[in-house]
Amino acid sequence: MTQYRPLQSNLTEVPILSLNLDAPVRDLYECAIQRIKAARDLSYSLTCMSIGNTCDRDLQHFASASYLLLQDGRDALDAMQGRFTDRTRSATVS
């Protein structure tokens, strides 16, 4: 298994951003939580905005930023889940 997994939010042909799968689980968790909370805060700000004072591009920017943050957070959670699954398999084999 490779140590780095490209983030699913990469939109380029050659992935630029990657997740270190060997990072400590606590760091993966902190990364995921940071991004999920930032997306939550963006969503909250969006609910506080007056629709009359926004343009379509503003909504697109909020949606794009939220998507990237949530997708990266999910990738980190998936990496954590993989580590827990590997640990469970090792325990049942031993």
N, C-alpha and C positions, 0 to 999 in steps of 0.2 A: 504494500500500500504506500502511496506517495504521501509525503509529509504535508504537502500543500494542495488544497482544493480550490479551484477558481470559484469566486462568488458568482451566484447565478445572475446577479445584477449587471455583470459585465456585458456590454453591448457591442464589444469589438470582436473582430475575428480571432485575434490573439488575446486571451484573457490577461488583464493587467493586474487586477486585485485578487488576492488569494487569501485563504484562511489557513492558518497553521494548525493542522490537526493534532500535532504533538504538544500544543500549548496546554498549560495546566487547566483543568476543568473550571476552576474558579475564574481564570482569565476569559475563557470562552463564555462563561455565564455573565461576567461583567460586560463584555462586549455586546452580548445579546440584549441585556437589560438596558444598557445605555442607548442603543439604537431604538429599541421598542418604546422607551420613555420619551425619546426625542420625537418619534412619530406621533405618540399620544399627545404631546404638547403642541405639535403642529396642528393636529386635528382639533384640539381644544381652541386654539387661536382661530381656526377656521370657523368654528361655531360662534365665536364672539364677533366675527366680522359682519358688517352690514353689507348685504348683497348689492345695494344701490351704489356703494362706493368702490366696488371691485370690477375688474374687467375679466374676461375669459382667461387671459394669460395668467392672472393671479391664481385662479383656481387650478389651472394646469400645473403651475409651479408647486403649489402645496401638494397636489396629488403625486407628482413625480418625486418630490423629496420624501414624502411619506412612504411611497412604494419602495424606494431605494433603502431607506432605513429599516423598514419592516422585512424586506427580503434578506438584507445582510444579517439582521437579528435572527431570522429563521434559519439561515445557513449556520450560524453559530450554535443555535439550539440543536440542529440536526447533527452537527459534529459532536456535541455533548451526548446526544442520544446514542450515536454510534459507539462512543467510548463506553457508555453504560451497558449497551448490548454486548460489546466485546467482553466486558468484565463478567457479565452474567454467563455467557457461553463458556468462558474459561473456568468459572466456578463449577459449572455442571459437568465439565469434562474431567476436572481434577478429582 
